[in-house]
Amino acid sequence: MSDTDPVLKRSDEIDYDSVDAAEGMRKGVLIDDSDGAPNFAIRRFELDAGAEVPEHTNEIEHEQYVLAGEYVVGIGDEEYTVSAGDSLLIPAGVVHWYRNEGDQPGAFICAVPNGDDAIELVEE
């Protein structure tokens, strides 16, 4: 039996905030430790048409599921064009970035372990 109570959050209860280092990207926290989730957080990101997220690293791994749109994800030295239904694993510490060259917004779910995550921009 779990010590955690079930949680239901409706979509209209989620607040979206701009991502500081990435103009045209917003993040909403769907579930995390503040909701009693002991191990993982689930976040939803929206990427405007024409938006770019600069090269950066995270201390923690990311598992992502693409909900909408088509956009390019760079992971290490590779580029991947992704669309709804695609899944990605971005290992901890690996340089990655996003670019939405289309005229439709993109959206994805990102699951990460709870805890601190240092994000570092890669200097060019």
Buried (B, 14 or more C-beta within 10 A) or exposed (E): EEEEEEEEEEEEEBEEEEBEEBEBBBBBBBBBEEBEBEEEBBBBBBBBBEBBBBBBBBEBBBBBBBBBBBBBBBBEEEEEEBEEEBEBEBEEEEBBBBBBEBEEBBBBBBBBBBEEBEEEEEEE
